[in-house]
Amino acid sequence: MSVTASAQPAATPSEDAPAVPPSAEPGPPGALPGQPPPGQPLPSPGGHPGGAAGGWQAGQPPAGGWQGGPPPPPPGWQGGTQAPPGSWQGGPPPPPPGWQGGPPPPPPPPGWRADPASTADESPPKAEREVITADGLPLAMRGGLRLEAARMSGARSLMYGTLDVVGQFSVAKRVFVDARLPLTIGSLGNPMLGVHGVLRPDEKVWITLGGAFGFPLVGRDEPLVTPGMQAQALWNMHQYAPETLPVQVQAGVEAHAGSLVLLRAELSPVLHIRTSDRYDALELALQYAAEIQLGHTIGGGFRFQGVSLPTATDTDHTQLAIEPFFILERERLFLRMGLLLPLTSPLGPPFDQSWGIRAATGMHFD
């Protein structure tokens, strides 16, 4: 059966066309009403399958529900008088969460990874943590218990070794109580008790300030004790001085230059208060030293030291010495060994009259 399309007058906009609200904005460009979808041929009035019941006619929507126009707006658009966001074209994705205006950041390049340093905590790098403690102290300034042994050898008589038991106990952050028990062959020297603190004025600079006093236990000319004054080239001679109450002031500095170089210096005046009238009431010994060390946990260095006796009248006023040394530092244990070489009299020059060995080992508590 054939269906004849009757001619109808074209509808005027005022009669049949739906009114467009004045506040509505047109959507994205698309096919005009009454046109087939893009890419499809214009069907003939009677050639669409379905005949008059389902055929497409000019001025009517095509069969299949196709309406033309733009794709559906993004979620959240409520239609009506509300226009689609911006000039929505179905283009770039929405900005990331927390975005507060401005263009969204560009995507990272392929293979990009976050910089670990930007997400790391504020703790020091691993290399620095290995040479600086949690309290901000270098390895050599940690508290602990250690043994210091020294012996001077040579042609001189009465050259004996000494052994000092040293304890440094932390009582506050960077504050320590110091105790020294000097020993020689079968006898006890003048024990020392003191306190010192460490200041850190710069990231790689530490200053030590402290003091100590001794107990006058060495009696009159004890032959097994007094030679101990020579074991370290007169360094710490007050620990073996007879009939003496020593009072010591300590000052030192350590600085790290780069990743391997350590510089140290110390100055320690010691007042010898005599407990008998056989000696002058007061005598002064001035100890000073400087060191350079290469390497923190394992390395070596060179030390220069001097002991001046400005008030002495019966001996040379200054004893100088040098010491190349090796050092090994671990988390809890350490070892230091050096060759002590007196430069000036009464103990020098080295290997002519005397030379010595100095060693220290012990355990750290922090």
C-alpha positions in Angstrom: 0.0 0.0 0.0 1.4 3.4 -0.9 1.2 6.4 1.3 0.8 9.8 -0.3 2.3 12.7 1.6 -0.1 15.6 1.6 1.3 19.1 1.1 1.0 21.2 4.1 1.7 24.9 4.4 5.0 25.7 6.1 4.4 26.7 9.7 5.3 30.1 10.7 7.6 30.6 13.7 4.9 32.2 15.7 2.5 29.4 15.2 4.4 26.0 15.4 8.0 26.6 16.4 8.7 26.2 20.1 9.6 29.4 21.8 13.2 29.7 23.0 13.5 31.3 26.4 15.4 34.5 26.1 17.7 33.6 29.0 18.7 30.3 27.6 22.0 30.1 25.7 22.4 27.8 22.8 24.4 24.6 23.4 27.5 23.6 21.5 27.1 23.6 17.7 25.5 20.5 16.3 23.1 19.4 13.5 20.2 21.7 12.8 16.7 20.4 13.6 15.2 18.4 10.9 18.5 17.2 9.6 19.8 13.6 9.8 22.8 12.8 11.8 26.2 13.7 10.3 27.4 11.1 7.8 23.9 9.8 6.9 22.2 10.6 3.6 19.0 12.5 3.5 16.2 9.9 3.3 13.5 10.3 0.7 10.0 11.1 2.0 8.7 7.7 1.4 11.8 5.6 1.4 12.4 5.3 5.1 11.6 1.8 6.5 8.4 1.8 8.4 6.3 3.7 5.9 4.1 6.5 7.1 4.1 5.1 10.6 7.9 5.3 11.2 9.1 7.3 8.1 11.0 10.4 8.5 9.6 13.6 7.1 11.0 17.1 6.8 10.4 19.1 9.9 10.2 16.0 12.1 12.9 14.3 14.2 14.5 11.3 12.4 13.6 7.8 13.4 15.4 6.1 16.2 15.2 9.0 18.6 18.1 10.9 17.2 17.8 14.5 18.3 21.0 16.0 16.9 22.7 18.9 18.8 25.4 18.6 21.4 26.2 15.7 23.6 24.7 15.7 27.1 26.2 18.3 29.4 28.5 17.3 32.3 27.1 15.9 35.5 25.7 18.5 37.9 24.3 20.8 35.2 20.6 21.5 36.1 19.4 22.9 32.8 16.8 25.6 32.6 18.2 29.0 32.7 21.6 27.8 33.9 24.1 27.7 31.1 26.7 24.9 30.9 29.9 25.7 32.7 32.0 28.0 30.6 32.0 27.2 26.9 31.8 23.5 27.5 32.9 21.6 24.6 33.5 18.2 26.2 37.2 19.0 26.2 39.8 19.0 29.0 39.1 17.2 32.3 38.2 19.2 35.4 41.0 20.6 37.6 42.5 18.6 40.4 41.0 18.6 43.9 41.9 21.7 45.9 42.4 23.8 42.8 41.6 27.4 43.5 41.7 29.2 40.3 44.1 29.8 37.5 44.9 27.2 34.9 45.5 23.7 36.2 49.2 22.6 36.4 50.6 20.8 33.4 51.0 17.1 33.6 54.5 15.8 34.5 56.6 14.4 31.7 56.7 10.7 31.1 58.8 8.8 33.6 58.8 11.7 36.1 59.2 10.8 39.7 59.0 12.9 42.8 62.2 14.2 44.3 62.9 12.1 47.4 64.6 15.2 49.0 61.3 17.1 48.7 59.4 14.6 50.7 62.1 13.7 53.2 61.8 14.7 56.9 63.9 17.4 58.6 66.4 14.9 60.0 70.0 15.3 58.8 71.2 13.3 55.9 72.5 9.8 56.5 76.1 10.7 56.0 75.8 13.5 58.5 74.0 11.3 61.1 76.9 8.9 61.0 79.4 11.6 62.2 77.0 13.7 64.4 75.0 12.3 67.3 71.4 12.9 68.0 72.4 15.6 70.5 74.5 17.3 67.8 77.9 16.2 69.0 80.8 15.0 66.9 82.0 11.5 67.4 85.1 12.4 69.6 83.0 14.4 72.0 80.5 11.7 73.0 80.3 10.5 76.5 81.5 7.1 77.6 84.2 5.1 79.3 87.7 4.7 78.0 91.3 3.6 78.8 94.2 5.8 77.9 97.7 4.2 77.9 101.0 5.9 77.3 104.6 4.9 77.6 107.9 6.8 76.9 110.9 4.7 75.9 114.5 5.5 75.4 117.9 5.7 77.1 116.6 7.7 80.1 116.1 5.9 83.3 112.8 5.5 85.2 110.6 5.6 82.0 107.4 3.9 83.0 104.0 3.7 81.4 100.7 5.0 82.7 97.1 4.0 82.4 94.2 6.4 82.9 90.6 5.2 83.4 88.4 8.0 82.1 84.7 8.4 82.4 82.5 11.1 80.9 78.8 10.9 82.0 76.1 12.9 80.4 73.9 14.8 83.0 72.2 17.1 80.5 72.2 17.8 76.8 75.9 18.4 75.9 76.9 18.6 79.6 79.2 15.9 81.1 80.7 15.0 84.4 84.3 14.0 84.0 86.3 11.6 86.2 89.9 10.5 85.7 91.7 7.8 87.6 95.4 7.8 86.8 97.4 4.7 87.4 101.0 3.7 87.1 103.0 0.6 88.1 101.3 -0.5 91.3 100.3 2.9 92.5 97.6 5.6 92.1 98.1 9.2 90.9 96.0 12.3 91.7 92.4 11.5 90.6 90.6 14.3 88.8 86.9 15.3 88.9 85.3 17.9 86.8 82.5 19.0 84.5 82.4 20.4 80.9 79.8 21.6 78.4 79.8 21.8 74.7 78.5 24.8 72.7 77.5 24.7 69.0 77.7 28.3 67.7 77.7 27.0 64.1 76.5 23.9 62.3 80.1 22.6 62.0 81.8 24.2 65.0 81.8 23.0 68.6 83.4 24.8 71.6 84.2 23.0 74.9 84.4 24.8 78.2 85.0 23.1 81.5 87.2 22.6 84.6 88.4 20.1 87.1 90.2 19.7 90.3 92.3 16.8 91.7 92.8 15.0 94.9 96.5 15.2 96.2 97.1 11.5 96.7 100.7 11.3 95.4 103.1 11.6 98.4 106.6 12.8 98.6 108.8 11.6 95.7 107.1 8.3 95.1 109.5 6.6 92.7 106.8 4.5 91.0 104.5 7.5 90.4 106.4 10.6 89.6 108.0 9.2 86.4 104.5 9.0 85.0 104.8 12.8 84.3 107.0 12.0 81.4 104.8 9.3 79.8 102.9 11.8 77.6 105.8 14.3 77.2 104.7 16.2 80.3 101.0 16.3 79.1 98.8 16.0 82.2 101.8 15.9 84.4 99.7 17.2 87.3 98.1 13.8 87.6 101.4 12.4 88.9 102.9 15.4 90.6 103.8 14.8 94.3 102.1 16.8 97.0 100.0 18.7 94.6 96.4 19.7 94.4 95.7 20.5 90.7 93.1 22.9 89.5 92.5 22.8 85.7 90.6 25.0 83.2 89.7 23.5 79.9 88.8 25.1 76.6 88.7 23.5 73.1 87.2 23.8 69.7 86.5 21.4 66.9 85.5 22.4 63.3 84.6 20.3 60.3 85.9 21.6 57.0 84.1 19.8 54.2 83.2 16.1 54.5 86.6 14.7 55.6 88.7 17.3 57.4 88.5 17.8 61.1 90.4 20.6 63.0 90.8 20.7 66.7 92.6 22.9 69.2 92.7 23.0 73.0 94.1 25.2 75.7 94.3 24.0 79.3 96.1 26.0 82.1 96.7 24.0 85.2 97.5 25.5 88.6 99.6 23.3 90.9 98.7 24.1 94.5 101.5 22.6 96.7 100.4 20.9 99.9 103.9 21.1 101.5 106.5 23.8 102.0 109.1 21.8 100.0 107.9 23.5 96.8 106.7 26.9 95.7 103.2 27.5 96.9 101.9 27.8 93.3 103.2 26.7 90.0 101.5 27.0 86.6 101.6 24.6 83.6 100.1 25.7 80.3 99.0 22.9 78.0 98.1 23.6 74.3 97.6 21.4 71.3 96.3 21.5 67.7 95.2 18.6 65.5 94.2 17.9 61.9 92.4 14.7 61.1 91.2 13.2 57.8 88.2 11.0 57.9 85.5 10.7 60.5 84.8 7.0 61.2 88.2 5.8 60.0 91.2 8.0 59.3 94.4 9.5 60.5 95.9 12.8 61.5 98.7 14.8 63.0 98.9 16.4 66.4 101.2 19.1 67.8 101.3 19.7 71.5 103.3 21.7 74.0 103.6 22.1 77.7 105.1 25.3 79.1 106.2 25.9 82.7 106.5 29.6 83.0 107.1 29.5 86.8 109.6 26.6 86.8 113.2 27.5 87.7 115.0 24.1 87.8 114.0 22.7 84.3 113.4 23.8 80.7 110.4 25.9 80.3 108.7 24.2 77.3 108.4 20.6 76.1 107.1 20.3 72.5 106.1 17.1 70.8 104.3 15.8 67.7 102.1 12.7 67.2 100.9 11.1 64.0 97.9 9.0 64.8 95.3 6.6 63.5 91.7 6.6 64.6 88.8 4.2 64.2 85.3 5.3 65.3 82.2 3.0 65.4 78.8 3.4 66.9 79.9 2.2 70.3 83.6 1.4 70.2 86.6 3.5 69.2 90.4 3.1 68.9 93.1 5.6 68.6 96.9 5.0 68.4 99.7 7.4 68.0 103.5 7.7 67.9 104.6 10.4 70.4 107.8 12.1 69.4 109.3 14.8 71.8 111.0 17.6 69.9 112.7 19.6 72.6 114.5 18.9 75.8 114.3 17.5 78.4 112.8 14.5 76.5 113.8 15.3 72.9 114.9 15.2 70.2 113.0 12.1 69.0 114.7 8.7 68.9 117.8 10.3 70.3 116.8 10.4 73.9 113.2 9.1 73.9 110.0 8.3 72.0 106.6 7.1 73.1 103.4 5.4 72.1 100.0 6.6 73.1 96.8 4.6 72.7 93.1 5.0 73.7 90.1 2.7 73.4 86.7 2.5 75.0 83.0 2.5 74.7 80.5 5.2 74.1 77.2 5.4 76.0 75.2 7.6 73.6 
